[in-house]
């Protein structure tokens, strides 16, 4: 599902909300989650899951084309951990 598909579903299912209003809501939610993660905060959506950042240490990698050693700096990466309800829904869907 893409973001535009999500906006369409929200606009269709929620009476009184236009496609434009749904788009503003979706963009605002994604922006707030992104801003929170950028400042190192943790975002928890009960029944869905939690978004956090994980620290990756600096390491030596390899350029796959040349085989040359390349220094990869330390960085923070986003991480999502699904909640129990979401895990069970996905597991039972298959």
Secondary structure, DSSP 4 states (H G I P E B T S, - for coil): --HHHHHHHHHHHSTT--HHHHHHHHHHHHHHHHHHHHTT--EEETTTEEEEEEEE--EEEE-TTT--EEEE--EEEEEEEE-HHHHHHHHHH-
